[in-house]
Amino acid sequence: MAGDTIVLNALSGPCDVLQRPFETPVVSVAGGKIAVQLSGDHYEDPIFCILGSRIDRVDIGTFPSGSYTVSVSWRFATSGAPTIMQLGVLPLTIGGVPAAEPVSLPASNTSSLLALTLMLLVVVATRPSGRVVAKRR
């Protein structure tokens, strides 16, 4: 829904860090195209491949309703120049409008309490008493 945080879940291998902790991904929007570039690390030496396979969760932001194409790439350092790898292109549809904040409504006010009191007085005044009076002959 519009206003919700969009989350990217990506499978990582034991030698990969898709997004470094405490860094935010680079997200750019051009019309209906959202480009996300993750910045992480890739290790070639098996001694550093201790992370295990897992799903990395990356928040990429909030967007208005509409149809988008999300392109995800991963930038990591190698010997020499950085490597940029395309991870995928995903369709994204965001619908609706953001939910409004809940509004607290009072359960009663002076007018409603006065009306309730009057109704109770009318009910009590018009109710026949429970006593039965016997007539003499």
KEVEX-694996 format. One record per residue (C-alpha): residue in one letter; z, y, x. Coordinates in nm, 4 decimals. Layout:
REM KEVEX-694996
  aa         z         y         x
   a         Z         Y         X
...
//
This chain:
REM KEVEX-694996
  aa         z         y         x
   m    0.0000    0.0000    0.0000
   a   -0.0543    0.3573    0.1061
   g    0.2392    0.4836    0.3097
   d    0.3477    0.1364    0.4241
   t    0.3609    0.0667    0.7981
   i    0.0690   -0.1519    0.9036
   v    0.1722   -0.4295    1.1391
   l   -0.0549   -0.6206    1.3759
   n    0.0511   -0.9774    1.4533
   a   -0.1248   -1.1278    1.7551
   l   -0.0860   -1.4660    1.9218
   s    0.0098   -1.4375    2.2898
   g   -0.0005   -1.7050    2.5544
   p    0.2644   -1.7824    2.8173
   c    0.0894   -1.5663    3.0826
   d    0.0289   -1.2622    2.8607
   v    0.2201   -0.9582    2.7443
   l   -0.0004   -0.7896    2.4849
   q    0.2105   -0.4765    2.4455
   r    0.4712   -0.3648    2.6954
   p    0.8135   -0.2978    2.5416
   f    0.8918    0.0680    2.4658
   e    0.5226    0.1655    2.4810
   t    0.3234    0.2466    2.1723
   p   -0.0345    0.1295    2.1321
   v   -0.3133    0.3846    2.1416
   v   -0.4423    0.4179    1.7832
   s   -0.7425    0.6310    1.6952
   v   -0.8945    0.6794    1.3512
   a   -1.2514    0.7916    1.2852
   g   -1.3392    0.7738    0.9166
   g   -1.2976    0.4131    0.8077
   k   -1.2621    0.2795    1.1639
   i   -0.9245    0.2247    1.3259
   a   -0.9259    0.1409    1.6973
   v   -0.6081   -0.0085    1.8442
   q   -0.5706   -0.0510    2.2193
   l   -0.2758   -0.2547    2.3381
   s   -0.1487   -0.2060    2.6917
   g    0.0055   -0.5109    2.8516
   d    0.0035   -0.7518    3.1421
   h   -0.1715   -1.0753    3.2332
   y   -0.0412   -1.3048    3.5053
   e   -0.2607   -1.5438    3.7045
   d    0.0212   -1.7013    3.9030
   p    0.1804   -1.9840    3.6990
   i    0.5223   -1.8915    3.8353
   f    0.5146   -1.5828    3.6065
   c    0.3871   -1.7742    3.3016
   i    0.7297   -1.8330    3.1485
   l    0.6973   -1.6541    2.8166
   g    0.5711   -1.9401    2.5981
   s    0.3221   -1.8974    2.3142
   r    0.4406   -1.6576    2.0479
   i    0.3311   -1.4005    1.7940
   d    0.3687   -1.0403    1.9081
   r    0.4311   -0.7848    1.6328
   v    0.2979   -0.4326    1.6894
   d    0.3341   -0.1465    1.4401
   i    0.0125    0.0574    1.4321
   g    0.1037    0.3264    1.1786
   t    0.0605    0.4312    0.8164
   f   -0.2714    0.5147    0.6526
   p   -0.3919    0.6514    0.3184
   s   -0.5524    0.4193    0.0632
   g   -0.9066    0.3060    0.1418
   s   -1.1117    0.0412    0.3214
   y   -1.0960    0.0234    0.7002
   t   -1.2223   -0.1814    0.9916
   v   -0.9563   -0.2410    1.2568
   s   -1.0819   -0.3052    1.6094
   v   -0.8184   -0.4396    1.8507
   s   -0.8568   -0.4379    2.2290
   w   -0.6207   -0.5262    2.5117
   r   -0.6002   -0.3376    2.8401
   f   -0.4289   -0.5028    3.1345
   a   -0.4269   -0.4582    3.5108
   t   -0.6136   -0.6945    3.7409
   s   -0.6841   -0.6745    4.1102
   g   -0.9052   -0.3687    4.1231
   a   -0.9915   -0.1896    3.7989
   p   -0.8139   -0.2468    3.4663
   t   -0.9696   -0.5025    3.2338
   i   -1.0299   -0.4268    2.8664
   m   -1.0729   -0.7327    2.6427
   q   -1.1833   -0.7155    2.2791
   l   -0.9383   -0.9255    2.0768
   g   -1.0893   -0.8941    1.7300
   v   -1.2248   -0.6895    1.4434
   l   -1.0431   -0.7143    1.1114
   p   -1.1096   -0.5748    0.7631
   l   -0.8199   -0.3820    0.6085
   t   -0.7873   -0.2580    0.2521
   i   -0.5003   -0.0274    0.1630
   g   -0.4486    0.0306   -0.2058
   g   -0.2461    0.2395   -0.4405
   v   -0.0337    0.5398   -0.3809
   p    0.2955    0.5419   -0.1963
   a    0.5901    0.4482   -0.4107
   a    0.8013    0.7449   -0.5136
   e    1.1601    0.7577   -0.4064
   p    1.3937    0.6299   -0.6788
   v    1.5491    0.9077   -0.8842
   s    1.9044    0.8839   -1.0090
   l    1.9390    0.9720   -1.3773
   p    2.2754    1.0519   -1.5319
   a    2.4066    0.7946   -1.7782
   s    2.5557    1.0644   -1.9987
   n    2.5897    1.4371   -2.0320
   t    2.7832    1.6742   -2.2591
   s    2.5308    1.6524   -2.5443
   s    2.5186    1.2730   -2.5466
   l    2.8992    1.2422   -2.5351
   l    2.9334    1.4886   -2.8272
   a    2.6736    1.2962   -3.0320
   l    2.8508    0.9657   -2.9596
   t    3.1873    1.1126   -3.0693
   l    3.0387    1.2457   -3.3961
   m    2.8739    0.9110   -3.4744
   l    3.2027    0.7289   -3.4190
   l    3.3855    0.9737   -3.6486
   v    3.1230    0.9221   -3.9219
   v    3.1516    0.5428   -3.8914
   v    3.5309    0.5552   -3.9110
   a    3.5302    0.8019   -4.2055
   t    3.2820    0.6046   -4.4166
   r    3.4275    0.2632   -4.3508
   p    3.6207    0.1208   -4.6417
   s    3.9776    0.0338   -4.5622
   g    4.0700   -0.3294   -4.5377
   r    4.3537   -0.3002   -4.7968
   v    4.3137   -0.4431   -5.1395
   v    4.5059   -0.2686   -5.4152
   a    4.6045   -0.4870   -5.7065
   k    4.5799   -0.3383   -6.0520
   r    4.8530   -0.3884   -6.3049
   r    4.7747   -0.4936   -6.6578
//
